[in-house]
């Protein structure tokens, strides 16, 4: 089935969490100093070739733009619009590696299949003359500078004919290239299938879902907050460019290890969740729903609203839950029409509240509010998380009694097994006649904060116990019981007449 010839995967790779030997990042990736256009540039910032001021200490826009332009005749994507887009990024680059390139497919080696997404296949490969540099020993024992760069290759299904709208969105994706959005180096094309391939920065530690299942036992509360802070920053960058992700889930959040050993978190696949040859106009007209069900907002599942920044925020709330609990939401139940109905009726994953900061649960509940207008924006979300991270990043010290109870509890869990009908890849989810979204019980006031006082904790636990014993809370937060029929489950809060109407509606959906 592979549309790209398989190669040999480096021995250090361990799927699905892919690991490669650490490589030294190029000097160009180090912080760059800028000067104000109103200031007289230092002589060191004058280009020795043309004497024009450099934008920074390594980049003369005049000379570099000329150099790149002279190479235009030496490559083509066989798509004039795509060619012009790539050229434009090079003409307007303000620093090294600040542009896209067309990559000759022959410059990729060791290509190996990694995973299949909803609308693309992902491969590992090595770009033989890529931007990353590292020193290695040759056969004679001499140190040489090698340009081989590990990359992820996202082969887009049915992409041999790209639409203008898709190319425009790819351009917008490029504008989000800094910060916490995963970098795209350039584009290539498979020789046989002619499918276009995005050449991305390789995330050595895999996606968030697999990262949590493998490394959750070593994650501290501070590291989880730092991870969440990066994710919030990435989503804020996307929204600041007037873009919507549309498929925001833990499979589209990646981790990579930097040369100093630190782990960075990146958002990827914004706006690319739909088939490449399917335009946004067609999707909006039909209100097709693509994605992973537990992360999709109820108004999107009902197909009454278009994707929005608010639907991305709903997905973020589910990611908060996943990071807290170390497993995907609703991973133990089938992702079918019944789950879609219950999500619209107010079902949310049950929260393990003991020892978790009140602000965390409160923000999470606000993010998955049934009303899109009541959900916070990304600026508010990122600000709350960043401020809380500064205050609580050291609360996970092993010598303190303030370690979150839930973090300790999750650390004892082994890898989470999911229901065979729980689908965590993007797919078409078009359901009809789903019920109106219902309110979720506000339990934020019963959420316990960090406390080393056992008596205070007991008071909080009693409050939590009372609310959990209420019929409404049991209905909204319990997981599916496969031994119960759907009709019996609806009897919890509704009277007999209401049940008849709901059952009749559900029978129509089945038919």
N, C-alpha and C positions, 0 to 999 in steps of 0.2 A: 504493500500500500504506500510505501514511502515514495514521495515524489522527488526526493533528494538522495543521492547515493550515500549510503551509510559508510562511515569510516570507523576508526578505532577511537573509543572514548578514553581519555586519559585515565590512568589507573586510580587517580585520586578522586575521581567522580564517584559519588555514592547516591544513586537516584532513589527516591525522587528529590532528595536534597542534594543538589549538585555541588561538589567541592572541587576546586582546582588549587594547585600550588599558588601561594601568594606571589604576586608580581609587583615590581616596583613601578609606581605610577610615574608618568613622564614629568619632567620639570615644568612643562607647560601647564600642568594641572594645579600647580601651587598658586596661592593667593596672588593676585595682581594689584598693584597700586595704580590709582588713577589721579590725574590732576585736573583741577577746574579749568574750563576753557577760557576763563577770564584771567587766569594766572599766566605769567610768563613761564613756559616750560623750561625745565633744566636742560642743559646741553646734552645730558645723557639720554634725554627723550627725543633728541633730533636724529632722524634717520641718517646713517652715514652715506647712503646711496643718493638720496634725493634732497636731504637736509630739511625735509618737511617734519613737523612735529609728529611723533608717534602717539597713538591713542594710549598705549601703555609701553612699558619698557621692552616689550618683545614684538610689537606689532605696528608696522607702518601700513596704514590702510591703502595708501597710494601704490606702494610697491607690491604689496601682497595681492591686492586686487588685480593689478596688472599681470602678475605672475600666474594667478589662477585663471584669468581670462585667456591667457595664451594657451592654456591646456584644454579649452572648451572643444577644440577641433579634434581632440584625441579620444573623446568618449561620447557615447550617446545611449540613452535608455530606449531608443526607438519610439519615444512618445514625446513630441515637441513640448507639450505643456509641462510634463514632468521635467524635461531638460531645462526649461526656462526657470522653473521653480528652484532647482538645484543651483543653477547659475546665479540666481538672485541672492540666495543665501551666501554664496561665496563673494559676490561683489560687495555686499553690505556687512561682511564679517568685521567684528571689532577686536577679535583676539584669536589666537591660535586655537584650532579645533572648534571654532564658533560657527561652523557651517556644515552642511551636508555634502556628501560626495557620492558620485556614482561608482560603485565597486564592481570591478570585473569578477565574474563568478569564478574564474580560474584562480583568483587570489585567495579563495577560501579552501581550506583543507581540513581533513579530519572531521568531516561533517557526519554527525550522528543524531539520530532521532531521539528526542527527549519526551515530548508529550503532545497531546492533541487537544486543542481548544474548541470552542463552539464553531469558529469560522476560520481557523488557521491551524497549521501544524508548527510546532516549535522544535528547532534543532540546535545542537551545540556545534560550533565550528571555530576555526582559528583563522583570523585575517592575517596573512603573512606579512603585509606591510602596513599594519594598522597603527594607530596613534600611540598606543601604550609601549613604553620602552622598558627593558630590563637587561641587566648584565648577566650573561651566561658564559660558561667555559666551552670552548670549541674542542675538537678532538685532540689538539695539541696542548690543552690545558691553559690556553690563553683566554683572558676575559674579553668578550666582544659584546657590543650593544645590539640587542635583538629587538626587532619591531613586531614580533608576533603578538597578536592581541586576541584573547579569548572573547568570543561574541555569541550572542543568542540570535538565531535566524528565525524570524517569524514569517513563514510562507503562507500567504493569503490565498484562501481558496477562490477559484474562479476569478482571478484578478488580472488575467491577460489583457483585458480591456477595462482600464480604470475610468471611472466617471469623473467629470469635472468637479462635481460636488465633493467627491472623496478626496481629490487632490487639494481642494481648498481647505478641507478639514485637516489634511496632513500638514498643510502649511501652518494652520493654527496650532497643531500639535507641536510643531517645531518651535513655535514661539514660547511654549511652556518648557523649554529644554533645561532650564536652570533649577537649582534647588532640589526639591524632593520628587521631581518627575524624572523617570528613568530616561537616560540619554539615548537618542537615536543617532548613530554614526552616519548612516546613509542607506542607500537602496541598491539592490541588485536584482537580477532576473534569472530564473532557472532556464537552462539552455533548451530543455525538451518541452516542458509544460508551458513555458513562457509566463508562469505565475510570478508576480513581483514579490520580493522578499525584503522585509525591513531588517536591517542589520543593527542590532541593539547592544547596549552595554550588557555583558554577561553578569547576571546576578548569582554569585557563587553559592549563596546560602538558600536559594529556592524561594518559593512563595510563602506567604504568611501562614497558610493553612498547614503546609508540611513543616514549616519552621516551628510552629507551636507544638505539633505532634511529636517532633524529635527533640526539641531543646527546652520545652516548657519547664522541665525539672530544674534547669539551671538559671531560669529567668527570675530576676528580682522584681520587686514592685517598681523600683526606679527605672529599670530597663524597659519594663512594659510601658510606663508613662513616656519614656523617651521615644519608644517606637510609635506610640499613638500621636505624639507631638509631631513627628516627621510626617505621618500620614495626613494629619490635619493640615500641615503646611502645604503638602502636595495638592490636596483638594482645594485649598484656598488659592493656590497659584492657577489652577485650572479655571476656577470660577472667576478669578480676576481678569482672565482673558475672554470672558463672556462665553465660555464653553461649558458643556455638561458632560459628565463622564458616561452616564447611561448604563454602565455595567460595573458598578463599584462593589467588589467583593474581595475576600481574602486571597483568591487566586490571582488577582490583578495587583497585589501588593508584594513587592519583591525585596529581598535582602541581599546585600553583598558585603564582603569583608574587605576593608581597605588595607593598605600596606602596613599601617600601624596596628592592625589587629582589631580595630573597632568595627562594629556592624552598622551599616547605614540602611535605612528603609526608604524605598522608592515606590511611587505610584506609576502604573503603566496602563496601556491599552485604553486610554481615554477616547471615547467616541468611535472606537473601532470594533465595537461588539457586534455590529450588524454585518450581514454579508456585504462584501465590497461593492458588488454590482447592484445593491439595493440603495436607492437614494433616500435621504431623510424625508423628502416630500412624500414619497410613496408610503414610508413608514408612518408618518404623521396622519396621512389620509386614512389609512386602514387601522391606525393605532395598534400596530403589531407590538407585542411585548417580547423582548429578548432579554435573557439574563438568567440568574440563579435565584430560584423562588424565594428562599428565606430573606434575601437582601432587597427584594423588590417592594416598594411602597404600595399600600393597598389601593390608592387611587390609580396607580399604574396597572396593577393586576386587574382592576375593574374596567380599564380602558376608557375611563372618563376624563383623564388628564394626559397631557403630553409630558414627556420627561422634563425635569426641571432641576434647579439647584436644590430645591426642597426634597426631591426624590433621592438625590445623591446624599443628602443629610440623613434621610431615613436609613440608607445603606450604611452610613458611617456609624449610626447607633448600633446596628447589628455587629459591626466590626469591633466596637467597644465591648460588646457582650462577649464576642469570641476571644478577644485578648484577655479579658477578665477570667473566663472559664477554661480557656485552653482547648476549646473544641468548637466546631462550627455550629451555628444555631440550627435547631430542628434536624440534627444529624441522625436522630434515632427513629425518624418517621418517614413514610413515603412522601415524596414531593409531588403530590397529585392535586386534583381539583378540590379534594376535601381540605387539604392544608391551605389552599388558596382561599376557600370559603372562610375558614376559621381565622386566617390572618385578617381578612376584611371585617370579621366580627369582633376583632380586638385581641386575638391570641398573640402573645409575645413570649419569647423564651423566659423560663423561670429564672429569677435572679438570686444567686447566692449572696445574701446581703451582709452576713456577719463579718465584721472587721473591714468592710469596704467603705471608703470615704463617702459621706453623704453627697458631696458635690458630683462624684462620679456617677452614682445611680441617678441623681436628679437630671444631669445632662443627658445621660443615655435615654431616659424616659422622654425627655423633651424632643430628642432627635427622632424618635419613632412615634411621635404623636400622630393621631389619625388625621388631624387637620394640617395640611402642608403649610398654611400661613402661621401656625403656632410653633413651627420648628425653628430653631436658631439658624443664623447664617454661618458661613465658614469662618468669618472673622471672629465672631463671638465664640465659636467652638474652639478655634485655635488659641485665642487669648486665655480662655478658662483653663485649657489643658497646659499651656505654657507656664502660666502663673502657678498652677498647682504642682507642676513638675519641679519648679524651683523650690517649693516648700517641702515636698514630700519625697524627693529623689533619694534621700538618705534614710528614709523610714524602714528600709529593708535590711539594715545592719543586723547581723546575726546575734548581736549582744543586746538588742533592744526588745522590749515586750510589745512594740507597736507594729510588728510584722503583720500585714493583712492576713486574716484567717483564711480567706479564700485562696490566696496565693500559696499558702502552705498546704491547703487541701488539694489543690490541683496538682501540686508537685508530686503528690503520692500516686497520681493516676498514671497508668501505662498508656500506650498509644490508644487513641479513641477509635473504636470500630463504628462504622456508620451502617445505617439500614441499606440493604441492597437497592432499594428504590429511591434513595436520597441522591439526587443528581447535582453535582457541584461544578458542572460546566455549563456555559451559556447555551441556551436553546430557545426555540419559539414556544411561548406560553400564552396562547390565545384562548381565554375562557370567556364564556358569556353568562350574563345574568347573575354575577356575583353580588352578594348583599352589600348594603351601605356600610362603610366603615363605622365601627363602634368605638366608644371611648375606652381607654385603658385605665384601670383603677390607679389613682395617684397614690403610690406607696412611698414616695420620696421622703415624706416626713417620718416614716418608720425605719428608714435606712440608717444603720449604725455608722458612726464615725470611728476614727482611730481612738482607742481609749485603753489605757493601762489599768483603769479602775474597774475591777470585776463587778462591783455593785452597779455601777452605771451601765455596764454591758448587760447585766441581767435585766435591768429595766428596759433597755432597748430590745432585748430578745423577747420579753413578754409582749411588747407592742407588736413586734413582728409576728409572734404566734397568734395574736388576736386577729390581725388582718388576714393571715393565711387561713384561718378557720372560717372566714366569711365565704358564703357561697359564690359571690361574685369573683373573689380572688381565685378560688379553686377553679372556676370555669375558665378564666382568662389565662391562667399561668400553667395549668397542668399539661403534661405532655399527652400525646395520644395513648389511649389504652386500646390495643388492637382487639381485645376481647369484647369491647362494647360496639354496638352498632351505631351508625351515625345518628339515627333517629333517637336512640336512648340518650346520646350525648347532648342533644339539643334540649332535652327535658329539664336540664339542670336549672335554667333560669326562666324558661318560657312556659306559658300556660298551654293548655291543650289546643286551643284554636290557633294560637300563634305557631305552634309546631306543625299543624296541618299545612299552613301556608308555606313554611320553610321547606317541609318535606316535598311538597308539590313542586316548589322551585328547584330543589335539588334533583328531582326526578327528570325535570326538563333538561338540566345540565347533562345528566348521564346519557339521555337520549340524543 
